[in-house]
Amino acid sequence: MNSSKSKKINKHSKSILVEWLRENVSEKEAALVNTTNIDKFLPQEKYIFYNSRINLNAYTIRWVKQILKKMVKNGFKLENISMDKVEKYINED
């Protein structure tokens, strides 16, 4: 993956997480969430221990980046990917 695509994925991953978080909190709290302070609202632990394995925690920036990379490789256009499409893609696998 070239650097320009990687930078676009990094920016888009934060906007997707903001979209997801705004859907799951009240309107008052949703107004406080943006791409610069998204880290305050996400889980601090990046990994979880599950079935004797260490897995990446869901709904972190790194997790969304991994999903976006897979989706772009499978033919999705990055500009058209929303959180709804990400969740549908995850449920298909």
Beta strands, then each sheet from edge to edge (+ up, - down):
strand 1: 47-50
strand 2: 53-56
sheet 1: 1+ 2-
end
